[in-house]
Amino acid sequence: MKSYLERLPEIECVILDVDGVMTDGRVGYAANQEDEIKFFDVKDGHAIKLLARAGLRVGILTGRTSRANRIRARELDLAFVYEGEKNKLAAFERLLREQQLTAEQCLYIGDDLVDLPVMRRCRLAVAVADAVDEVLQVADYVTKAGGGRGAIREVAVELLKQRGAWKKVTGRYYE
């Protein structure tokens, strides 16, 4: 069986959980109690843009619905947003149909029990460093960084390097 690194070039789509992956998992509320406050890592955001620049599709699949999620998705120009999905596996199957993908083309990054069914179904399952034990056990790769602290960047850099796209998408920064 191919290793994690050997399978990275086969990935065409990166699917991200939000709370605990794009963020550190904490949720705060504004005074009006309607708006959530979340903190997203800008380096992760830049990495998402680099993945898109390399032609990969990147989007979110989350169980929660949040205006903050939609704002961040719009800022990053994500290819798709599936939120409020309590049954992530059913949503993943719908995502595959709607995005015309196969599970073999997908990498999923998760951190909690609700992510397990999708992690078992997709080509590559990644857990952030501070994921729950059950997620760590099924992951093909565990990041060194925690959720909302550069874990996405870590995966994106390796994915782009393994695809031979790193220099192409970052070249303008070195000129």
ChimeraX attribute file (.defattr): number of C-alpha atoms within 10 A of each C-alpha:
attribute: neighborCount
match mode: 1-to-1
recipient: residues
	/A:1	5
	/A:2	7
	/A:3	9
	/A:4	16
	/A:5	15
	/A:6	12
	/A:7	18
	/A:8	23
	/A:9	17
	/A:10	17
	/A:11	18
	/A:12	18
	/A:13	23
	/A:14	24
	/A:15	25
	/A:16	23
	/A:17	25
	/A:18	25
	/A:19	23
	/A:20	22
	/A:21	28
	/A:22	29
	/A:23	21
	/A:24	19
	/A:25	15
	/A:26	11
	/A:27	12
	/A:28	11
	/A:29	11
	/A:30	9
	/A:31	8
	/A:32	7
	/A:33	9
	/A:34	10
	/A:35	13
	/A:36	16
	/A:37	16
	/A:38	20
	/A:39	17
	/A:40	21
	/A:41	18
	/A:42	14
	/A:43	16
	/A:44	23
	/A:45	19
	/A:46	15
	/A:47	20
	/A:48	24
	/A:49	20
	/A:50	21
	/A:51	24
	/A:52	19
	/A:53	14
	/A:54	18
	/A:55	13
	/A:56	17
	/A:57	19
	/A:58	23
	/A:59	22
	/A:60	22
	/A:61	26
	/A:62	25
	/A:63	19
	/A:64	14
	/A:65	13
	/A:66	16
	/A:67	12
	/A:68	15
	/A:69	22
	/A:70	16
	/A:71	11
	/A:72	16
	/A:73	18
	/A:74	13
	/A:75	11
	/A:76	17
	/A:77	14
	/A:78	17
	/A:79	17
	/A:80	17
	/A:81	18
	/A:82	20
	/A:83	19
	/A:84	14
	/A:85	15
	/A:86	13
	/A:87	14
	/A:88	22
	/A:89	19
	/A:90	13
	/A:91	19
	/A:92	20
	/A:93	16
	/A:94	13
	/A:95	20
	/A:96	15
	/A:97	11
	/A:98	10
	/A:99	13
	/A:100	8
	/A:101	14
	/A:102	15
	/A:103	18
	/A:104	15
	/A:105	18
	/A:106	24
	/A:107	27
	/A:108	25
	/A:109	30
	/A:110	32
	/A:111	29
	/A:112	19
	/A:113	13
	/A:114	17
	/A:115	24
	/A:116	20
	/A:117	14
	/A:118	26
	/A:119	24
	/A:120	16
	/A:121	17
	/A:122	17
	/A:123	20
	/A:124	24
	/A:125	25
	/A:126	25
	/A:127	32
	/A:128	30
	/A:129	20
	/A:130	20
	/A:131	21
	/A:132	14
	/A:133	13
	/A:134	14
	/A:135	25
	/A:136	22
	/A:137	12
	/A:138	15
	/A:139	22
	/A:140	18
	/A:141	19
	/A:142	23
	/A:143	21
	/A:144	15
	/A:145	17
	/A:146	22
	/A:147	29
	/A:148	25
	/A:149	23
	/A:150	25
	/A:151	26
	/A:152	27
	/A:153	23
	/A:154	17
	/A:155	23
	/A:156	22
	/A:157	17
	/A:158	15
	/A:159	23
	/A:160	22
	/A:161	15
	/A:162	16
	/A:163	17
	/A:164	13
	/A:165	19
	/A:166	18
	/A:167	12
	/A:168	13
	/A:169	17
	/A:170	14
	/A:171	10
	/A:172	8
	/A:173	7
	/A:174	6
	/A:175	5
